[in-house]
Amino acid sequence: MNFLNGITLLLVYQLAGEIIVRLLGVSIPGPVLGMVMLFITMMIRGRRPRLLNRPLRHC
C-alpha cells in the first residue's frame, strides 16, 4: 500500500466515524471511533503492514 492509499484509507475511516457519531449521538470523538473501526477491520482481515512483519534492529 503506498502513502496516498494509506492516507485515503485513514481519512475514509475518520469520516465514517464522524458520521456515525453524529447520527447516533455517541459521546466519543469521531476520529477515535474511526480508528477503532480500522483496527477491527485489520484484525478481521488478518493482515499487517510488511514493516511489522520484520524484527526490529537495535542500534
Buried (B, 14 or more C-beta within 10 A) or exposed (E): EEEEEEEEEBEEBBEBBBEBBEEEEEEEEBBEBBBEBBEEEEEEEEEEEEEEEEEEEEE
